[in-house]
Amino acid sequence: MKLKHVIESQQFTKESLEELFDVAHIMEKLSTQVKTLTNKIMISLFYEPSTRTRLSFESAMIRLGGSVASTENAQNFSSAAKGETLEDTIRVLSGYGDVIVLRHHEAGAAHRASEVSEIPIINAGDGTGQHPTQSLLDIFTIKKEIGHIDGTKIAMVGDLANGRTVRSLAYLLAKYDDIKMYFVSPPNVKMGDDIKEHLQKHGVDYEENSDLREVAGKVDVIYQTRVQRERFDSIEEYEKAHGIYIIDNEILDILPKSSIVMHPLPRVDEIKYEVDKDPRAAYFRQAHNGLFIRMALLSILLENH
Ligand code: CP
């Protein structure tokens, strides 16, 4: 697989995904024994908060024998606070490391960074744009848990307008056969028209449905998401969307026994803690898979470079 940057889900093919999964499985088996990046430096540049993405990338790099230079809260603690542009920051950091993992509050920021960078850029979430490495670990998880990706029926639930994870996941799943997506969201945070147009263009079956109880009995995966308070213009708009769709034991009673509940995390109150002990609660296993997928991505991007 040839990868220069990781910017959006559309750049992957089914074949390249299989290759990535094969490497991720090797990483899972060998874990800390693969010291192939000992002379490489990963720069993590995060303008927005993160637990999983930043720390799993950093752990992945360290497990591969590489080193990490990191700026969290870059909006305040990098020279962005003095007015430096993203482009200038990237040009400079290109000379310091071998790969940049970038999380930014503006959609399109990772693409802009890739246009001026001498080294690979990995999009770790760009505003309401995309979060491609999350969607890679998501479909890796679906394959591990369900056994296949073709034929998957999935309900994407919650804040679909602001959720970059569901956008990236929809683009990736659209590459597979016989996928059915149910978009279950409050009216003010529906899935974007650009995604729906993409699905129509590629003949992917989807429907919008406001009744989670009706949908829950038909799907292999419920992909729950947080209503992202920080992305709303007013508290009133947030309140209209918040607290409507909650996964609890009543939803689990409807969900088929072989199905799973996923969530990119962090959760707030949209999955009740009572769900955690059900074997179908896959979200912590999903987060763990992020380590292996990110080890695989770093290896593919940096080995032989
Ligand atoms: N899923 C995810 O992106 O989590 P973080 O915001 O904690 O990185």
Boltz pocket constraint, residues with backbone or C-beta under 6 A from the ligand:
constraints:
  - pocket:
      binder: B
      contacts: [[A, 49], [A, 50], [A, 51], [A, 52], [A, 53], [A, 54], [A, 124], [A, 125], [A, 131], [A, 134], [A, 264], [A, 265], [A, 266]]
      max_distance: 6.0
